[in-house]
Amino acid sequence: MRVLNGYVRLYRKLVEWGWYRDSVVKDVFLHLLMIANWKDGAYMGHAIHPGDAIIGTKQLAADLGFSRQQVRTALKKLESTGEISIFSTNKFSIVTIENWGLYQGDDSESNQQVTNKQPTDNQQITNRQPHLKKERKKEGKKENNNTPKPPEGARVDLAKMEIVREVVKYLNDRTGKHYLPTTRLTQNKIIARINEGFTTEDFIRVIDVKAMEWMNTDREKYLRPETLFGTKFEGYLNQRPERRKMDPIEIARAMDEAERRNGSDEGTGWPDVRQGLSGIPEHLSWDD
């Protein structure tokens, strides 16, 4: 049984939290707060930071009296709203409480005594943290060529971080989005797949396959790192590209996109159009 000392802060604004009335999600989140590390450390070769918790769904279920499926669902809900991010290995998972430092404080005294300090607006638990996204964007602008830095104290292979940068850049170029390679959740997802043996080419193929399938549909919102590079990655990689019929408007958009890439409206042929918003890239054939 783990030894736990000290305190965590709980603000009254918690009652306004979106998951407060979901008893399973609330209990899982509060339990994660209780067991999370409050100082830097390491576990089985992985750097552990304040706000990180080592978990297994079996142990969580036993601790809380829920089924493993209830625990998994609760974790997915918390991850979907940005409360936590999850880095999984074949033996355990590291859960990061994303706003830990904002409402728990980064000094050791906060873990040893109860204070009467009231939270400021940016110290309250919410379903979304827009201020965090702004901070991450500012941090990304400071990086030369958007090269991600590994988390402080972590021994991360620089070659893997370079793959993260390449993959995120390709995703942004292919979909017109603006994801940052410096975001910890994105790094964790991509590095987890690299550790399983997948290559840069595998990431590019998954992006292309799902972009062809989801661009200009109601599923376009899922063209994001946490979906593309999650546990379904291998399934996406082995999926055959879908030949989806393009409507006239979509064809026009694809032609505009091809002309934009070529820098002129001369010499635009079908291979260029096919590589437009929802077409098949040149390195994928219709019959792959």
LOGU-959928 format. One record per residue (C-alpha): residue in three letters; x, z, y. Coordinates in steps of 0.2 Angstrom, whole numbers. Layout:
// residues N
R dovo    px    pz    py
R  ALA     X     Z     Y
...
END
This chain:
// residues 288
R dovo    px    pz    py
R  MET     0     0     0
R  ARG     7    -5    17
R  VAL    12     8    30
R  LEU     3     6    47
R  ASN     7    16    62
R  GLY     2    15    81
R  TYR   -13     8    89
R  VAL   -20    -9    94
R  ARG   -31   -12   110
R  LEU   -49   -16   109
R  TYR   -58   -21   124
R  ARG   -77   -19   127
R  LYS   -78   -37   131
R  LEU   -77   -40   112
R  VAL   -96   -38   111
R  GLU   -97   -54   121
R  TRP   -86   -63   109
R  GLY   -94   -78   101
R  TRP   -91   -72    83
R  TYR   -96   -54    86
R  ARG  -113   -55    77
R  ASP  -105   -64    62
R  SER  -100   -48    53
R  VAL   -88   -56    41
R  VAL   -78   -66    54
R  LYS   -78   -50    65
R  ASP   -71   -39    51
R  VAL   -58   -52    46
R  PHE   -52   -54    64
R  LEU   -51   -35    67
R  HIS   -42   -33    50
R  LEU   -29   -46    56
R  LEU   -27   -36    72
R  MET   -23   -20    62
R  ILE   -11   -28    50
R  ALA    -2   -40    62
R  ASN    17   -37    66
R  TRP    21   -30    84
R  LYS    39   -34    84
R  ASP    50   -49    77
R  GLY    55   -49    59
R  ALA    57   -60    44
R  TYR    49   -62    27
R  MET    55   -73    13
R  GLY    65   -84    25
R  HIS    51   -86    38
R  ALA    53   -79    55
R  ILE    39   -67    59
R  HIS    34   -64    77
R  PRO    22   -51    86
R  GLY     4   -56    82
R  ASP     9   -63    65
R  ALA     1   -56    49
R  ILE     6   -60    31
R  ILE    -9   -63    21
R  GLY   -17   -69     4
R  THR   -35   -72     2
R  LYS   -36   -62   -14
R  GLN   -29   -46    -5
R  LEU   -39   -49    11
R  ALA   -55   -50     0
R  ALA   -50   -34    -9
R  ASP   -46   -24     7
R  LEU   -63   -29    15
R  GLY   -75   -30     1
R  PHE   -79   -48     3
R  SER   -77   -63    -9
R  ARG   -62   -74    -7
R  GLN   -74   -88    -2
R  GLN   -81   -78    12
R  VAL   -63   -74    18
R  ARG   -58   -92    18
R  THR   -73   -97    28
R  ALA   -70   -84    40
R  LEU   -52   -89    43
R  LYS   -58  -107    45
R  LYS   -70  -102    58
R  LEU   -57   -92    68
R  GLU   -45  -106    66
R  SER   -58  -119    73
R  THR   -60  -109    89
R  GLY   -42  -106    92
R  GLU   -42   -88    89
R  ILE   -29   -90    75
R  SER   -17  -103    67
R  ILE   -12  -103    49
R  PHE     4  -108    41
R  SER     3  -109    22
R  THR    16  -108     8
R  ASN    13  -109   -10
R  LYS    14   -90   -11
R  PHE     7   -83     5
R  SER     0   -88    22
R  ILE     6   -83    40
R  VAL    -8   -80    52
R  THR    -4   -80    70
R  ILE   -16   -72    82
R  GLU   -15   -85    96
R  ASN   -19   -73   111
R  TRP   -10   -58   104
R  GLY     2   -56   119
R  LEU   -11   -58   132
R  TYR   -22   -43   127
R  GLN   -10   -32   116
R  GLY     5   -33   128
R  ASP    23   -37   123
R  ASP    30   -19   125
R  SER    32    -7   110
R  GLU    23     7   120
R  SER     7    -2   118
R  ASN     8     1    99
R  GLN    12    19   101
R  GLN    -1    26   113
R  VAL   -18    22   120
R  THR   -19    17   138
R  ASN   -33    17   151
R  LYS   -28     1   158
R  GLN   -43   -11   160
R  PRO   -41   -29   155
R  THR   -40   -43   168
R  ASP   -50   -59   166
R  ASN   -36   -68   156
R  GLN   -34   -53   144
R  GLN   -52   -55   136
R  ILE   -55   -62   119
R  THR   -64   -78   120
R  ASN   -69   -93   109
R  ARG   -57  -104   119
R  GLN   -42  -101   130
R  PRO   -41  -115   143
R  HIS   -28  -105   152
R  LEU   -17  -106   136
R  LYS   -19  -125   135
R  LYS   -14  -126   154
R  GLU     2  -116   150
R  ARG     6  -126   135
R  LYS     5  -142   145
R  LYS    16  -135   159
R  GLU    29  -130   146
R  GLY    28  -147   138
R  LYS    32  -156   155
R  LYS    48  -145   157
R  GLU    54  -152   140
R  ASN    65  -168   141
R  ASN    57  -182   132
R  ASN    44  -169   125
R  THR    57  -163   113
R  PRO    49  -147   105
R  LYS    59  -131   104
R  PRO    58  -120    89
R  PRO    49  -103    91
R  GLU    62   -90    97
R  GLY    71   -81    83
R  ALA    66   -95    70
R  ARG    78  -104    60
R  VAL    70  -121    60
R  ASP    79  -137    55
R  LEU    81  -148    70
R  ALA    79  -163    60
R  LYS    61  -157    56
R  MET    58  -154    74
R  GLU    63  -172    78
R  ILE    50  -178    65
R  VAL    37  -167    74
R  ARG    41  -176    90
R  GLU    40  -193    82
R  VAL    24  -190    73
R  VAL    15  -182    88
R  LYS    21  -197    99
R  TYR    15  -210    87
R  LEU    -2  -201    86
R  ASN    -4  -201   105
R  ASP     1  -219   106
R  ARG   -11  -224    92
R  THR   -26  -215    98
R  GLY   -23  -213   117
R  LYS   -23  -194   116
R  HIS   -11  -182   123
R  TYR    -6  -169   110
R  LEU    10  -159   113
R  PRO    24  -157   100
R  THR    28  -140   107
R  THR    11  -132   101
R  ARG    15  -120    88
R  LEU    -1  -124    77
R  THR     4  -143    77
R  GLN    22  -139    72
R  ASN    17  -127    58
R  LYS     5  -141    51
R  ILE    18  -155    51
R  ILE    33  -144    45
R  ALA    22  -138    31
R  ARG    19  -155    25
R  ILE    38  -160    27
R  ASN    42  -145    16
R  GLU    31  -152     3
R  GLY    41  -168     3
R  PHE    32  -180    14
R  THR    41  -192    26
R  THR    39  -198    43
R  GLU    32  -215    36
R  ASP    19  -204    26
R  PHE    13  -197    43
R  ILE    12  -214    51
R  ARG     2  -221    37
R  VAL   -11  -206    38
R  ILE   -13  -208    56
R  ASP   -16  -227    54
R  VAL   -28  -225    40
R  LYS   -39  -212    48
R  ALA   -38  -221    65
R  MET   -44  -237    58
R  GLU   -58  -227    50
R  TRP   -63  -215    64
R  MET   -59  -223    81
R  ASN   -74  -227    91
R  THR   -85  -217    79
R  ASP   -93  -200    80
R  ARG   -78  -194    70
R  GLU   -65  -199    82
R  LYS   -63  -181    88
R  TYR   -55  -177    71
R  LEU   -40  -188    75
R  ARG   -30  -172    79
R  PRO   -15  -163    71
R  GLU   -25  -149    63
R  THR   -36  -161    54
R  LEU   -24  -175    50
R  PHE   -10  -164    44
R  GLY   -19  -150    35
R  THR   -23  -147    17
R  LYS   -31  -165    15
R  PHE   -15  -174    20
R  GLU   -11  -181     3
R  GLY   -29  -187     0
R  TYR   -28  -196    17
R  LEU   -11  -203    12
R  ASN   -18  -211    -4
R  GLN   -34  -217     4
R  ARG   -36  -236     5
R  PRO   -38  -243    22
R  GLU   -56  -247    26
R  ARG   -61  -264    32
R  ARG   -73  -260    45
R  LYS   -83  -273    54
R  MET   -80  -274    73
R  ASP   -94  -277    85
R  PRO   -92  -289   100
R  ILE   -88  -275   112
R  GLU   -75  -267   100
R  ILE   -67  -284    98
R  ALA   -66  -286   117
R  ARG   -58  -269   118
R  ALA   -45  -273   105
R  MET   -40  -289   114
R  ASP   -38  -279   130
R  GLU   -27  -267   121
R  ALA   -17  -281   113
R  GLU   -14  -289   130
R  ARG    -9  -272   138
R  ARG     4  -270   125
R  ASN    10  -287   127
R  GLY    11  -286   145
R  SER     2  -302   148
R  ASP   -13  -312   143
R  GLU    -3  -326   135
R  GLY     1  -328   117
R  THR   -12  -315   111
R  GLY   -16  -319    93
R  TRP   -26  -312    79
R  PRO   -12  -301    73
R  ASP   -11  -293    90
R  VAL   -30  -290    91
R  ARG   -31  -283    73
R  GLN   -19  -270    79
R  GLY   -31  -265    93
R  LEU   -42  -250    95
R  SER   -48  -250    77
R  GLY   -38  -264    69
R  ILE   -26  -263    55
R  PRO    -7  -261    60
R  GLU     5  -274    55
R  HIS    13  -262    42
R  LEU    -3  -260    33
R  SER   -11  -275    24
R  TRP   -30  -278    22
R  ASP   -28  -275     3
R  ASP   -17  -259     3
END
